[in-house]
């Protein structure tokens, strides 16, 4: 009997020891549990405060510079406010932000354009500014000659002012500028006589451009009576509705490029641009069609790097 009581006492002692051990383990974990609870409360408080913070405060409180730049970039796009781009520290991202705001918000200023360090983005910004403000002097702030001339051309076309093309130094771009404006005005007014004001190096090529201009006016207004002003027989036949396409290959080689160019512009067809043998005229043809269609993919056919970059910017694909 005594032996059995001793065994019971020993068993009770073991149970008490296990309970004490469990209690000690629980107490040792208490600081860790307390720390977790406190940390959770802190993070919840921060999250609560941030949820009520302004968008600017959220961007400013971003832990990493990359997060902060991305936050301000997104904020600029969401609010269409280019001033947030100034807070982007990374130069290339800030340039892209300012350029994007100029293209999509379409309200660039001389100050915002001057902040852009990348020449391509800066040129595109000043070109947009010249067109939106009707002030061609902004074109002179562009760095390269090709960019300046194309800025004058784009602004002149936007203003529908052929006299503004006189500021262009490159003769081919100047002719293209004037001719595009005269055709645009002729189509808008339904006045084929404006087509006779087009210019080019030689009279034969000039007449081809004028004939395709009249064709565009006649087609747009569904008025075949205008076809009598067309000198080239094949273009006139096409104008009257016989359905015959113009065969530029049958034209003298020195005028063949102009034939394809004027046909491409009149029909808004970039595939005719590729048939132009002269590189500068072919590149300009692609540029005109790309900007007219707002299709950056056509810019990739331009061999001149500067004009290709200008084209990408003008079409929003920079």
C-alpha positions in Angstrom: 0.0 0.0 0.0 2.8 2.4 0.9 4.6 1.5 -2.3 1.5 2.4 -4.3 1.2 5.7 -2.6 4.9 6.5 -3.3 4.3 5.8 -7.0 1.3 8.1 -7.1 3.3 10.9 -5.5 6.1 10.4 -8.1 3.5 10.5 -10.9 2.0 13.7 -9.5 5.5 15.2 -9.3 6.2 14.4 -12.9 2.9 16.0 -14.0 3.7 19.1 -12.1 7.2 19.2 -13.6 5.7 19.0 -17.1 3.2 21.7 -16.4 6.0 23.9 -15.0 8.0 23.2 -18.1 5.1 24.1 -20.5 4.5 27.3 -18.4 8.2 28.3 -18.7 8.1 27.7 -22.5 5.0 29.8 -22.8 6.5 32.6 -20.8 9.7 32.5 -22.9 7.6 33.1 -26.1 5.6 35.9 -24.5 8.1 38.7 -25.6 8.1 37.4 -29.1 4.3 37.3 -29.3 4.1 40.8 -27.7 6.6 42.1 -30.4 4.5 40.6 -33.2 1.3 42.2 -31.8 3.1 45.6 -31.5 4.6 45.4 -35.0 1.2 44.4 -36.4 -0.4 47.4 -34.7 2.3 49.7 -36.0 2.0 48.5 -39.6 -1.8 48.7 -39.4 -1.5 52.3 -38.1 0.9 53.2 -41.0 -1.3 51.6 -43.5 -4.3 53.4 -42.1 -2.5 56.8 -42.2 -1.2 56.2 -45.7 -4.7 55.3 -47.0 -5.8 58.8 -45.9 -2.6 60.5 -47.2 -2.5 62.6 -50.4 -1.1 61.0 -53.6 1.9 63.3 -53.3 2.6 62.0 -49.8 2.3 58.4 -50.8 4.9 59.0 -53.6 7.2 60.9 -51.2 7.0 58.1 -48.6 8.1 55.4 -51.1 11.0 53.4 -49.6 13.0 52.9 -52.8 14.0 55.6 -55.3 12.7 53.4 -58.2 9.3 53.1 -56.4 9.2 56.9 -55.8 10.1 57.7 -59.5 7.4 55.2 -60.8 4.9 56.7 -58.4 5.4 60.3 -59.6 5.5 59.1 -63.2 2.1 57.4 -62.8 0.7 60.4 -60.8 1.7 62.7 -63.7 -0.1 60.5 -66.2 -3.2 60.0 -64.0 -3.6 63.7 -63.4 -2.2 64.9 -66.7 0.0 67.3 -64.7 3.5 67.5 -66.0 4.8 69.2 -62.8 5.0 65.8 -61.1 7.6 64.8 -63.7 10.0 67.2 -61.9 10.1 64.9 -58.9 11.3 62.0 -61.0 15.0 61.7 -60.2 16.1 59.3 -63.0 17.0 61.5 -66.0 15.8 59.2 -68.7 12.5 58.6 -66.9 12.0 62.3 -66.3 12.6 63.0 -70.0 10.1 60.3 -71.0 7.5 61.7 -68.5 7.8 65.2 -69.7 7.7 64.1 -73.4 4.7 61.9 -72.8 2.9 64.8 -71.1 3.7 67.0 -74.1 2.3 64.5 -76.6 -0.8 63.4 -74.8 -1.7 66.5 -72.8 -0.7 68.5 -75.9 0.0 71.6 -73.8 3.8 71.9 -73.7 5.5 75.1 -72.6 8.9 76.4 -73.3 9.8 75.8 -69.7 8.7 72.1 -69.8 10.4 71.5 -73.1 13.7 73.0 -71.9 13.8 70.7 -69.0 14.1 67.7 -71.3 17.7 66.6 -71.7 17.2 63.9 -74.4 17.6 65.7 -77.9 14.9 63.5 -79.5 12.3 64.1 -76.9 13.2 67.8 -76.6 12.9 68.3 -80.4 9.5 66.7 -80.4 8.4 68.8 -77.6 9.4 72.1 -79.3 7.8 70.9 -82.5 4.6 70.3 -80.7 4.9 73.7 -79.0 5.4 75.5 -82.3 2.2 73.9 -83.7 0.0 74.4 -80.7 1.1 78.0 -80.1 1.1 79.1 -83.8 4.7 80.4 -83.1 7.3 79.1 -85.5 10.2 80.7 -83.6 10.1 77.7 -81.2 11.4 75.6 -84.1 14.7 77.5 -83.9 15.3 76.0 -80.4 15.7 72.5 -82.0 19.3 71.4 -82.2 19.7 69.8 -85.7 19.0 71.3 -89.1 16.8 68.4 -90.2 14.7 68.8 -87.1 14.4 72.5 -87.5 13.2 72.2 -91.1 10.7 69.4 -90.3 9.4 71.4 -87.4 8.7 74.4 -89.7 7.0 72.0 -92.1 4.8 70.3 -89.5 3.8 73.7 -88.0 3.1 75.2 -91.4 0.9 72.3 -92.4 -0.9 72.5 -89.0 -1.4 76.2 -89.6 -2.3 75.6 -93.3 0.0 78.5 -94.2 2.2 77.8 -97.3 4.1 81.0 -96.7 5.5 79.5 -93.5 7.3 76.9 -95.6 9.7 79.6 -96.9 11.7 79.3 -93.6 12.7 75.8 -94.5 16.3 75.5 -95.8 16.1 72.1 -97.4 14.5 72.7 -100.8 12.8 69.3 -101.1 11.2 69.6 -97.7 10.2 73.1 -98.6 8.5 72.0 -101.8 6.8 69.1 -100.0 5.6 71.5 -97.3 4.0 73.9 -99.7 2.5 71.2 -102.0 0.9 69.3 -99.1 -0.7 72.5 -97.8 -2.0 73.4 -101.3 -3.5 70.0 -101.7 -5.0 70.0 -98.2 -6.7 73.4 -98.9 -7.8 72.3 -102.4 -9.5 69.3 -101.0 -11.1 71.2 -98.1 -12.4 74.0 -100.4 -13.2 71.8 -103.4 -11.1 74.2 -105.4 -8.8 72.4 -108.0 -7.2 75.7 -109.1 -5.2 75.7 -105.8 -3.4 72.6 -107.2 -1.7 74.8 -109.8 0.2 76.6 -107.1 2.4 73.5 -106.3 6.1 73.7 -106.9 9.0 71.4 -107.8 12.4 71.3 -109.4 11.1 70.9 -113.0 7.9 71.7 -114.8 7.1 68.1 -115.8 7.3 66.8 -112.3 5.4 69.8 -111.0 2.6 69.0 -113.4 2.4 65.4 -112.1 2.0 66.7 -108.6 -0.7 69.1 -109.7 -2.5 66.4 -111.6 -2.6 64.0 -108.6 -3.7 66.9 -106.4 -6.7 67.5 -108.8 -7.4 63.8 -108.7 -7.6 63.9 -104.9 -10.0 66.9 -105.0 -12.2 65.2 -107.6 -12.3 61.9 -105.7 -13.0 63.6 -102.4 -15.9 65.6 -103.8 -17.1 62.9 -106.3 -17.0 65.5 -109.0 -15.5 64.2 -112.3 -16.0 67.6 -114.0 -12.7 68.6 -112.3 -10.8 66.0 -114.3 -10.6 68.4 -117.3 -7.8 70.2 -115.4 -5.6 67.2 -115.4 -2.9 67.2 -118.1 -1.6 63.6 -117.8 -3.9 61.3 -119.8 -3.7 58.3 -117.6 -4.4 60.3 -114.4 -7.3 62.0 -116.2 -8.7 58.6 -117.3 -8.5 57.4 -113.8 -10.2 60.6 -112.5 -13.1 60.2 -114.9 -13.9 56.7 -113.5 -12.4 54.3 -116.0 -10.6 52.6 -113.2 -7.2 52.6 -114.8 -4.4 53.1 -112.3 -1.5 55.4 -113.1 1.5 53.5 -114.5 4.5 55.5 -113.2 6.9 53.0 -114.8 5.8 54.4 -118.2 6.9 57.9 -117.2 10.3 59.2 -117.9 12.8 57.9 -115.3 13.7 61.4 -114.0 10.0 62.0 -113.1 9.1 58.5 -112.0 9.9 59.2 -108.3 7.6 62.3 -108.3 4.9 60.2 -109.9 5.0 57.6 -107.1 5.4 60.3 -104.5 2.3 62.3 -105.6 0.4 59.1 -106.1 1.3 57.9 -102.5 0.2 61.3 -101.0 -3.0 61.5 -103.1 -4.0 58.0 -102.1 -2.5 57.9 -98.6 -0.7 54.8 -99.6 2.8 54.1 -98.1 3.5 51.2 -100.5 4.1 53.6 -103.4 6.7 55.3 -101.3 8.9 52.2 -101.5 9.0 52.5 -105.3 10.6 56.0 -105.2 14.3 55.7 -106.3 15.5 58.9 -104.6 16.3 58.2 -101.0 15.5 61.7 -99.6 12.1 61.9 -101.5 11.3 58.3 -100.4 12.1 59.0 -96.8 9.9 62.2 -96.9 7.1 60.2 -98.5 7.1 57.7 -95.6 7.2 60.6 -93.1 4.2 62.3 -94.7 2.1 59.1 -94.8 3.2 58.0 -91.2 2.3 61.4 -89.7 -1.0 61.6 -91.6 -2.0 58.2 -90.5 -0.5 58.6 -87.0 1.2 55.2 -87.6 4.6 54.9 -86.0 5.3 51.5 -87.8 5.7 53.3 -91.1 8.5 55.4 -89.7 10.7 52.2 -89.6 11.0 52.3 -93.4 12.8 55.7 -93.2 16.6 55.2 -93.7 17.6 58.6 -92.3 18.1 58.2 -88.5 17.2 61.8 -87.6 14.0 61.8 -89.7 13.0 58.4 -88.4 13.3 59.7 -84.8 11.3 62.8 -85.6 8.7 60.6 -87.3 8.5 58.3 -84.2 8.0 61.4 -82.0 5.4 63.0 -84.3 3.4 59.8 -84.4 3.6 59.1 -80.7 5.8 56.1 -81.0 9.0 57.6 -79.6 
